[in-house]
Amino acid sequence: GQRLGAPSTVLRGIPKGVTHNGGRIAFGPDGMLYIGTGETGDRGLAQDRKSLAGKILRVNPDGTPARGNPDPDSPVWSWGHRNVQ
Protein backbone atom coordinates (compact mmCIF):
# COMPACT_ATOMS: atom_id res chain seq x y z
CA GLY A 1 0.00 0.00 0.00
CA GLN A 2 0.88 3.64 -0.13
CA ARG A 3 2.02 5.55 2.91
CA LEU A 4 2.24 9.20 3.68
CA GLY A 5 5.73 10.61 3.98
CA ALA A 6 7.03 12.84 6.71
CA PRO A 7 5.35 16.27 6.83
CA SER A 8 7.24 19.21 5.40
CA THR A 9 6.64 22.95 5.53
CA VAL A 10 5.93 24.45 2.12
CA LEU A 11 5.27 28.07 3.17
CA ARG A 12 6.39 30.07 6.19
CA GLY A 13 5.45 33.51 7.45
CA ILE A 14 1.69 33.22 7.87
CA PRO A 15 0.94 35.09 11.11
CA LYS A 16 -1.39 33.72 13.76
CA GLY A 17 -3.50 35.50 16.31
CA VAL A 18 -6.13 34.96 18.97
CA THR A 19 -8.88 35.40 16.36
CA HIS A 20 -9.35 35.40 12.56
CA ASN A 21 -6.77 32.81 11.61
CA GLY A 22 -8.48 31.53 8.45
CA GLY A 23 -6.78 28.27 7.65
CA ARG A 24 -8.52 26.55 4.76
CA ILE A 25 -6.20 24.98 2.20
CA ALA A 26 -7.12 23.18 -1.01
CA PHE A 27 -5.73 22.33 -4.39
CA GLY A 28 -7.56 24.06 -7.23
CA PRO A 29 -8.39 22.60 -10.64
CA ASP A 30 -5.24 24.32 -11.93
CA GLY A 31 -3.09 22.15 -9.61
CA MET A 32 -2.11 25.13 -7.46
CA LEU A 33 -2.44 25.18 -3.68
CA TYR A 34 -4.81 27.86 -2.35
CA ILE A 35 -4.44 28.99 1.26
CA GLY A 36 -6.92 31.26 3.04
CA THR A 37 -5.49 33.35 5.87
CA GLY A 38 -7.17 35.63 8.39
CA GLU A 39 -6.00 39.07 9.43
CA THR A 40 -5.42 37.87 13.04
CA GLY A 41 -7.68 40.61 14.39
CA ASP A 42 -5.43 43.36 12.99
CA ARG A 43 -7.47 44.79 10.09
CA GLY A 44 -4.48 46.69 8.70
CA LEU A 45 -2.68 43.45 7.87
CA ALA A 46 -5.34 42.54 5.29
CA GLN A 47 -4.36 45.61 3.24
CA ASP A 48 -0.61 45.30 3.84
CA ARG A 49 0.71 43.63 0.69
CA LYS A 50 3.90 42.53 2.46
CA SER A 51 1.94 40.55 5.06
CA LEU A 52 0.48 37.11 4.38
CA ALA A 53 -2.43 37.84 6.76
CA GLY A 54 -5.93 38.48 5.39
CA LYS A 55 -5.12 36.99 2.01
CA ILE A 56 -5.80 34.17 -0.37
CA LEU A 57 -2.43 32.73 -1.27
CA ARG A 58 -1.81 30.76 -4.46
CA VAL A 59 1.35 28.70 -4.66
CA ASN A 60 2.85 25.78 -6.52
CA PRO A 61 2.78 22.50 -4.59
CA ASP A 62 6.36 23.20 -3.45
CA GLY A 63 5.32 26.56 -1.91
CA THR A 64 6.82 28.87 -4.53
CA PRO A 65 4.62 31.67 -5.92
CA ALA A 66 2.39 30.46 -8.74
CA ARG A 67 2.76 31.87 -12.23
CA GLY A 68 -0.01 34.38 -12.88
CA ASN A 69 -0.17 35.87 -9.38
CA PRO A 70 -0.55 39.69 -9.39
CA ASP A 71 3.06 40.01 -8.15
CA PRO A 72 5.18 37.21 -9.66
CA ASP A 73 7.46 37.13 -6.60
CA SER A 74 4.62 36.85 -4.06
CA PRO A 75 2.27 34.05 -3.04
CA VAL A 76 -0.56 36.62 -2.66
CA TRP A 77 -3.45 35.96 -5.05
CA SER A 78 -5.93 38.38 -3.45
CA TRP A 79 -5.89 40.62 -0.39
CA GLY A 80 -8.16 42.64 1.86
CA HIS A 81 -9.92 39.69 3.50
CA ARG A 82 -10.93 39.62 7.14
CA ASN A 83 -11.11 35.89 7.81
CA VAL A 84 -11.14 33.67 4.73
CA GLN A 85 -12.90 30.34 5.28
C-alpha positions as CSV (number, residue, x, y, z in Angstrom):
1,G,0.0,0.0,0.0
2,Q,0.9,3.6,-0.1
3,R,2.0,5.6,2.9
4,L,2.2,9.2,3.7
5,G,5.7,10.6,4.0
6,A,7.0,12.8,6.7
7,P,5.3,16.3,6.8
8,S,7.2,19.2,5.4
9,T,6.6,23.0,5.5
10,V,5.9,24.5,2.1
11,L,5.3,28.1,3.2
12,R,6.4,30.1,6.2
13,G,5.5,33.5,7.5
14,I,1.7,33.2,7.9
15,P,0.9,35.1,11.1
16,K,-1.4,33.7,13.8
17,G,-3.5,35.5,16.3
18,V,-6.1,35.0,19.0
19,T,-8.9,35.4,16.4
20,H,-9.4,35.4,12.6
21,N,-6.8,32.8,11.6
22,G,-8.5,31.5,8.5
23,G,-6.8,28.3,7.6
24,R,-8.5,26.5,4.8
25,I,-6.2,25.0,2.2
26,A,-7.1,23.2,-1.0
27,F,-5.7,22.3,-4.4
28,G,-7.6,24.1,-7.2
29,P,-8.4,22.6,-10.6
30,D,-5.2,24.3,-11.9
31,G,-3.1,22.2,-9.6
32,M,-2.1,25.1,-7.5
33,L,-2.4,25.2,-3.7
34,Y,-4.8,27.9,-2.4
35,I,-4.4,29.0,1.3
36,G,-6.9,31.3,3.0
37,T,-5.5,33.3,5.9
38,G,-7.2,35.6,8.4
39,E,-6.0,39.1,9.4
40,T,-5.4,37.9,13.0
41,G,-7.7,40.6,14.4
42,D,-5.4,43.4,13.0
43,R,-7.5,44.8,10.1
44,G,-4.5,46.7,8.7
45,L,-2.7,43.5,7.9
46,A,-5.3,42.5,5.3
47,Q,-4.4,45.6,3.2
48,D,-0.6,45.3,3.8
49,R,0.7,43.6,0.7
50,K,3.9,42.5,2.5
51,S,1.9,40.6,5.1
52,L,0.5,37.1,4.4
53,A,-2.4,37.8,6.8
54,G,-5.9,38.5,5.4
55,K,-5.1,37.0,2.0
56,I,-5.8,34.2,-0.4
57,L,-2.4,32.7,-1.3
58,R,-1.8,30.8,-4.5
59,V,1.4,28.7,-4.7
60,N,2.9,25.8,-6.5
61,P,2.8,22.5,-4.6
62,D,6.4,23.2,-3.5
63,G,5.3,26.6,-1.9
64,T,6.8,28.9,-4.5
65,P,4.6,31.7,-5.9
66,A,2.4,30.5,-8.7
67,R,2.8,31.9,-12.2
68,G,0.0,34.4,-12.9
69,N,-0.2,35.9,-9.4
70,P,-0.5,39.7,-9.4
71,D,3.1,40.0,-8.1
72,P,5.2,37.2,-9.7
73,D,7.5,37.1,-6.6
74,S,4.6,36.9,-4.1
75,P,2.3,34.0,-3.0
76,V,-0.6,36.6,-2.7
77,W,-3.4,36.0,-5.1
78,S,-5.9,38.4,-3.4
79,W,-5.9,40.6,-0.4
80,G,-8.2,42.6,1.9
81,H,-9.9,39.7,3.5
82,R,-10.9,39.6,7.1
83,N,-11.1,35.9,7.8
84,V,-11.1,33.7,4.7
85,Q,-12.9,30.3,5.3
